[in-house]
């Protein structure tokens, strides 16, 4: 079975690793994009409403450049908020398309040092240990700094508008299966995509569209 999670202290954040790493020559090619701006804003249109993130490159340069690329590629469009734990986190970032998920799983992202705290509204990458970040991110629904900062979760953005929307995402399916709950199986999301979630967990909220904003709102 694929390793898909790691438990830090008593808090777990699921990051799918997708199996063994491919060699450099076997890794899929990807379109090269420019470095992210020093600061930019991203708008997420969802089934519960809209929210806006402010993304700051200095906080976590590698993570921000990856996030900027994913937004340009429209990677998050149609993906579900598949793990919603009230007063803890909202997690998303598995593509609705299994082929897309397979490609990006091979593109592991080197870690960034933790410069900001995992306070309420901050955004970090999920991971399954050092050097395993790919596309999955989570929004903190509470001040998790004491539990997450020391484990290497480096915030790279913060929600500046629509936090009330984030707090309304459907949560009643419970924790993900990998952590003993009745919620989705993240490996099945990767392997089957939207088909699996629509059939088994249809009430999960989703991202309709995620875009880089031209006119940045004031926080």
C-alpha positions as a Markdown table, in Angstrom:
| # | Residue | x | y | z |
|---|---|---|---|---|
| 1 | Unk | 0.0 | 0.0 | 0.0 |
| 2 | Unk | 1.1 | 3.6 | -0.6 |
| 3 | Unk | 2.3 | 5.6 | 2.4 |
| 4 | Unk | -0.2 | 8.4 | 2.7 |
| 5 | Unk | 0.2 | 10.0 | 6.1 |
| 6 | Unk | 2.4 | 10.8 | 9.0 |
| 7 | Unk | 1.3 | 11.7 | 12.5 |
| 8 | Unk | 3.0 | 14.6 | 14.2 |
| 9 | Unk | 2.5 | 14.4 | 18.0 |
| 10 | Unk | -1.2 | 14.0 | 18.3 |
| 11 | Unk | -2.1 | 15.9 | 15.2 |
| 12 | Unk | -2.2 | 14.4 | 11.7 |
| 13 | Unk | -2.2 | 16.0 | 8.3 |
| 14 | Unk | -2.6 | 13.7 | 5.4 |
| 15 | Unk | -0.3 | 14.2 | 2.4 |
| 16 | Unk | -0.5 | 11.6 | -0.4 |
| 17 | Unk | 2.9 | 10.5 | -1.5 |
| 18 | Unk | 1.8 | 8.4 | -4.5 |
| 19 | Unk | 4.3 | 5.6 | -4.1 |
| 20 | Unk | 8.0 | 5.3 | -5.0 |
| 21 | Unk | 9.7 | 8.3 | -6.5 |
| 22 | Unk | 10.6 | 8.1 | -10.2 |
| 23 | Unk | 14.1 | 8.8 | -11.4 |
| 24 | Unk | 14.8 | 12.2 | -12.8 |
| 25 | Unk | 14.6 | 11.0 | -16.4 |
| 26 | Unk | 11.3 | 9.3 | -15.7 |
| 27 | Unk | 9.5 | 12.2 | -14.1 |
| 28 | Unk | 6.9 | 13.8 | -16.3 |
| 29 | Unk | 7.7 | 17.1 | -18.0 |
| 30 | Unk | 5.8 | 20.2 | -16.9 |
| 31 | Unk | 5.4 | 23.6 | -18.4 |
| 32 | Unk | 7.9 | 26.1 | -16.9 |
| 33 | Unk | 6.4 | 29.2 | -15.4 |
| 34 | Unk | 7.8 | 32.4 | -14.1 |
| 35 | Unk | 8.6 | 33.0 | -10.4 |
| 36 | Unk | 5.6 | 34.2 | -8.4 |
| 37 | Unk | 5.2 | 37.9 | -7.5 |
| 38 | Unk | 6.4 | 39.0 | -4.1 |
| 39 | Unk | 2.7 | 39.2 | -3.1 |
| 40 | Unk | -0.5 | 38.3 | -5.0 |
| 41 | Unk | -4.1 | 37.5 | -4.3 |
| 42 | Unk | -6.0 | 34.4 | -5.3 |
| 43 | Unk | -9.8 | 34.2 | -5.4 |
| 44 | Unk | -11.5 | 30.9 | -4.8 |
| 45 | Unk | -15.1 | 30.6 | -6.0 |
| 46 | Unk | -16.8 | 27.7 | -4.1 |
| 47 | Unk | -20.1 | 26.0 | -3.7 |
| 48 | Unk | -20.5 | 27.9 | -0.4 |
| 49 | Unk | -19.3 | 31.3 | -1.6 |
| 50 | Unk | -16.0 | 33.1 | -2.3 |
| 51 | Unk | -12.9 | 33.6 | -0.3 |
| 52 | Unk | -9.6 | 35.4 | -1.0 |
| 53 | Unk | -6.1 | 34.5 | -0.1 |
| 54 | Unk | -3.1 | 36.8 | 0.2 |
| 55 | Unk | 0.0 | 34.9 | -0.9 |
| 56 | Unk | 3.4 | 36.2 | 0.3 |
| 57 | Unk | 6.5 | 34.7 | -1.4 |
| 58 | Unk | 9.0 | 35.7 | 1.3 |
| 59 | Unk | 7.1 | 33.5 | 3.8 |
| 60 | Unk | 7.8 | 30.3 | 1.8 |
| 61 | Unk | 9.3 | 30.9 | -1.7 |
| 62 | Unk | 9.2 | 27.3 | -3.0 |
| 63 | Unk | 5.7 | 26.7 | -1.8 |
| 64 | Unk | 4.5 | 30.0 | -3.2 |
| 65 | Unk | 6.1 | 29.4 | -6.6 |
| 66 | Unk | 4.4 | 26.0 | -6.8 |
| 67 | Unk | 1.0 | 27.4 | -5.7 |
| 68 | Unk | 1.3 | 30.2 | -8.4 |
| 69 | Unk | 2.0 | 27.5 | -11.0 |
| 70 | Unk | -0.9 | 25.4 | -9.9 |
| 71 | Unk | -3.3 | 28.4 | -10.1 |
| 72 | Unk | -2.0 | 29.2 | -13.6 |
| 73 | Unk | -2.6 | 25.6 | -14.6 |
| 74 | Unk | -6.2 | 25.7 | -13.1 |
| 75 | Unk | -5.2 | 22.6 | -11.1 |
| 76 | Unk | -7.6 | 23.4 | -8.2 |
| 77 | Unk | -10.7 | 24.0 | -10.4 |
| 78 | Unk | -13.3 | 21.3 | -9.5 |
| 79 | Unk | -11.5 | 19.8 | -6.6 |
| 80 | Unk | -13.2 | 19.1 | -3.3 |
| 81 | Unk | -12.6 | 20.2 | 0.3 |
| 82 | Unk | -12.3 | 16.6 | 1.2 |
| 83 | Unk | -11.1 | 16.9 | 4.8 |
| 84 | Unk | -12.9 | 19.4 | 7.0 |
| 85 | Unk | -12.2 | 19.2 | 10.7 |
| 86 | Unk | -14.0 | 22.0 | 12.6 |
| 87 | Unk | -11.7 | 24.1 | 14.8 |
| 88 | Unk | -8.7 | 22.4 | 13.2 |
| 89 | Unk | -8.3 | 22.5 | 9.4 |
| 90 | Unk | -9.9 | 22.5 | 5.9 |
| 91 | Unk | -7.8 | 20.4 | 3.5 |
| 92 | Unk | -7.9 | 20.3 | -0.3 |
| 93 | Unk | -5.7 | 19.9 | -3.3 |
| 94 | Unk | -6.3 | 16.5 | -5.0 |
| 95 | Unk | -7.2 | 17.0 | -8.6 |
| 96 | Unk | -10.6 | 15.9 | -9.9 |
| 97 | Unk | -8.7 | 14.2 | -12.7 |
| 98 | Unk | -6.7 | 11.1 | -11.8 |
| 99 | Unk | -4.2 | 11.6 | -14.6 |
| 100 | Unk | -3.4 | 15.1 | -13.4 |
| 101 | Unk | -3.0 | 13.8 | -9.8 |
| 102 | Unk | -0.6 | 11.1 | -11.0 |
| 103 | Unk | 1.6 | 13.6 | -12.8 |
| 104 | Unk | 1.9 | 16.1 | -9.9 |
| 105 | Unk | 2.5 | 13.4 | -7.3 |
| 106 | Unk | 5.9 | 12.8 | -8.8 |
| 107 | Unk | 6.9 | 16.5 | -8.4 |
| 108 | Unk | 7.9 | 16.6 | -4.8 |
| 109 | Unk | 8.7 | 20.1 | -3.4 |
| 110 | Unk | 11.7 | 20.8 | -1.2 |
| 111 | Unk | 10.8 | 22.2 | 2.2 |
| 112 | Unk | 10.7 | 25.8 | 3.2 |
| 113 | Unk | 11.7 | 27.0 | 6.6 |
| 114 | Unk | 8.8 | 27.9 | 8.9 |
| 115 | Unk | 8.8 | 31.7 | 9.1 |
| 116 | Unk | 5.1 | 32.3 | 10.0 |
| 117 | Unk | 2.8 | 30.8 | 12.5 |
| 118 | Unk | -0.1 | 28.4 | 11.8 |
| 119 | Unk | -2.7 | 30.8 | 13.2 |
| 120 | Unk | -6.3 | 30.9 | 12.2 |
| 121 | Unk | -6.7 | 31.7 | 8.5 |
| 122 | Unk | -3.1 | 30.8 | 7.5 |
| 123 | Unk | -2.5 | 28.4 | 4.7 |
| 124 | Unk | 0.2 | 25.6 | 4.6 |
| 125 | Unk | 1.0 | 22.5 | 2.6 |
| 126 | Unk | 0.0 | 19.1 | 3.8 |
| 127 | Unk | 2.9 | 16.6 | 3.8 |
| 128 | Unk | 3.9 | 13.1 | 4.7 |
| 129 | Unk | 7.3 | 14.0 | 6.2 |
| 130 | Unk | 10.2 | 16.1 | 5.0 |
| 131 | Unk | 10.4 | 16.8 | 1.2 |
| 132 | Unk | 7.0 | 15.4 | 0.4 |
| 133 | Unk | 4.9 | 18.5 | -0.4 |
| 134 | Unk | 3.1 | 18.5 | -3.7 |
| 135 | Unk | -0.3 | 20.1 | -4.3 |
| 136 | Unk | -2.4 | 19.6 | -1.1 |
| 137 | Unk | -2.8 | 22.5 | 1.2 |
| 138 | Unk | -4.9 | 23.3 | 4.3 |
| 139 | Unk | -6.4 | 26.3 | 5.9 |
| 140 | Unk | -6.1 | 26.6 | 9.6 |
| 141 | Unk | -9.5 | 27.0 | 11.3 |
| 142 | Unk | -7.9 | 27.8 | 14.7 |
| 143 | Unk | -4.6 | 28.8 | 16.1 |
| 144 | Unk | -2.6 | 25.6 | 15.5 |
| 145 | Unk | 0.8 | 27.2 | 15.9 |
| 146 | Unk | 1.8 | 25.2 | 19.0 |
| 147 | Unk | 1.0 | 21.9 | 17.4 |
| 148 | Unk | 2.2 | 22.5 | 13.8 |
| 149 | Unk | 5.0 | 25.0 | 13.6 |
| 150 | Unk | 7.6 | 22.8 | 15.1 |
| 151 | Unk | 6.6 | 19.9 | 12.7 |
| 152 | Unk | 7.7 | 21.9 | 9.6 |
| 153 | Unk | 4.4 | 23.1 | 8.3 |
| 154 | Unk | 5.3 | 26.5 | 6.7 |
| 155 | Unk | 2.5 | 28.9 | 6.1 |
| 156 | Unk | 2.7 | 30.7 | 2.7 |
| 157 | Unk | -0.6 | 32.5 | 2.6 |
| 158 | Unk | -3.6 | 33.7 | 4.7 |
| 159 | Unk | -7.3 | 34.1 | 4.1 |
| 160 | Unk | -8.1 | 37.8 | 4.1 |
| 161 | Unk | -11.7 | 37.7 | 2.9 |
| 162 | Unk | -14.4 | 35.1 | 3.3 |
| 163 | Unk | -13.2 | 33.2 | 6.3 |
| 164 | Unk | -16.8 | 32.8 | 7.3 |
| 165 | Unk | -17.3 | 30.9 | 4.0 |
| 166 | Unk | -14.3 | 28.5 | 4.8 |
| 167 | Unk | -15.9 | 27.7 | 8.2 |
| 168 | Unk | -19.1 | 26.6 | 6.5 |
| 169 | Unk | -17.7 | 23.8 | 4.3 |
| 170 | Unk | -19.5 | 20.5 | 4.8 |
| 171 | Unk | -17.9 | 18.5 | 7.6 |
| 172 | Unk | -20.3 | 15.8 | 8.7 |
| 173 | Unk | -18.6 | 12.9 | 6.9 |
| 174 | Unk | -15.9 | 13.1 | 9.6 |
| 175 | Unk | -12.2 | 12.4 | 9.6 |
| 176 | Unk | -10.6 | 10.7 | 6.5 |
| 177 | Unk | -10.4 | 7.0 | 6.5 |
| 178 | Unk | -6.6 | 6.9 | 6.8 |
| 179 | Unk | -7.0 | 8.4 | 10.2 |
| 180 | Unk | -9.8 | 6.1 | 11.4 |
| 181 | Unk | -12.8 | 8.2 | 10.3 |
| 182 | Unk | -15.7 | 7.6 | 7.9 |
| 183 | Unk | -14.7 | 10.3 | 5.5 |
| 184 | Unk | -13.1 | 9.9 | 2.0 |
| 185 | Unk | -10.1 | 7.6 | 1.2 |
| 186 | Unk | -7.5 | 10.0 | -0.2 |
| 187 | Unk | -5.9 | 7.2 | -2.2 |
| 188 | Unk | -9.2 | 6.6 | -3.9 |
| 189 | Unk | -9.6 | 10.3 | -4.7 |
| 190 | Unk | -6.3 | 10.2 | -6.4 |
| 191 | Unk | -7.1 | 7.0 | -8.3 |
| 192 | Unk | -10.7 | 7.7 | -9.2 |
| 193 | Unk | -11.0 | 11.4 | -9.0 |
| 194 | Unk | -14.4 | 13.2 | -8.9 |
| 195 | Unk | -16.2 | 10.0 | -9.9 |
| 196 | Unk | -15.5 | 8.5 | -6.5 |
| 197 | Unk | -16.4 | 11.6 | -4.5 |
| 198 | Unk | -19.6 | 12.3 | -6.4 |
| 199 | Unk | -20.8 | 8.8 | -5.9 |
| 200 | Unk | -19.7 | 8.3 | -2.3 |
| 201 | Unk | -19.4 | 11.8 | -0.7 |
| 202 | Unk | -21.6 | 14.0 | -2.8 |
| 203 | Unk | -22.1 | 16.7 | -0.2 |
| 204 | Unk | -18.5 | 17.7 | 0.1 |
| 205 | Unk | -18.1 | 21.3 | -1.1 |
| 206 | Unk | -15.9 | 22.0 | -4.0 |
| 207 | Unk | -13.9 | 24.8 | -5.8 |
| 208 | Unk | -15.7 | 26.0 | -8.8 |
| 209 | Unk | -12.8 | 28.2 | -9.9 |
| 210 | Unk | -9.5 | 29.5 | -8.4 |
| 211 | Unk | -7.9 | 32.5 | -10.1 |
| 212 | Unk | -5.0 | 34.9 | -9.6 |
| 213 | Unk | -6.5 | 38.4 | -9.0 |
| 214 | Unk | -5.4 | 41.4 | -11.0 |
| 215 | Unk | -6.7 | 43.9 | -8.5 |
| 216 | Unk | -5.7 | 43.0 | -5.0 |
| 217 | Unk | -8.3 | 43.7 | -2.3 |
| 218 | Unk | -7.2 | 45.4 | 0.9 |
| 219 | Unk | -6.9 | 43.1 | 3.9 |
